[in-house]
């Protein structure tokens, strides 16, 4: 009986080692929660303070509004990324691992293609005055990036990517509600995901 228990324990350790070598498991639920809160705060500022609420593809906003919204978006993105990197680094350090390893590099490389493509499309839409498509594009290509890079980490990341893609398509159909759909995608979905990940993997 004891030999069987030792055998099962050894198998569990081998499986854990193989999983750590092939998956990036330093993502934190707290990072998702904070990203969601940053997104909700950014949506509030964009809607109430900058009067950004596109209702058509060629949204006729004031000349300074799109620039301010883009700057706000960059600030929200920077805060979310910085927080995710810091929390992931802390989590990896506690486990005696490195957050910057071959697996995390592969994950970022896979995510970079849709993110860079989406960023280029955003610049084109900005130059053409198609401000109403900014929100759908961010949701769509962020979802594609999550779905692409998700194979190197928790399976839930890929599912969240599919949700973001669906919300991106939905916001394309209902541009007049797109800012609220964006708040749901980047805000509430991240918070729900973060809470779920925390209680499943970190609690």
Number of C-alpha atoms within 10 A of each C-alpha: 6 7 8 9 10 11 12 12 12 12 12 12 12 12 12 11 11 11 14 15 13 14 17 25 19 25 23 23 26 21 25 27 24 19 28 26 20 20 26 22 14 19 26 17 15 21 15 10 10 18 14 22 20 22 17 15 16 14 17 15 16 11 8 9 16 20 12 14 19 15 12 17 17 12 14 21 16 13 16 20 14 14 17 21 18 14 19 23 18 17 19 19 13 11 9 9 14 17 22 14 11 13 18 20 14 15 20 17 14 20 21 15 15 20 20 13 11 21 17 12 17 21 13 13 18 17 10 10 17 18 22 26 24 26 21 27 21 21 27 25 24 24 27 24 27 26 24 21 21 23 18 21 21 17 11 16 22 21 16 21 24 19 17 28 25 17 22 26 16 17 24 23 12 15 23 16 15 25 24 18 23 23 21 19 25 23 24 20 20 24 24 15 20 22 18 16 21 18 10 10 12 12 7
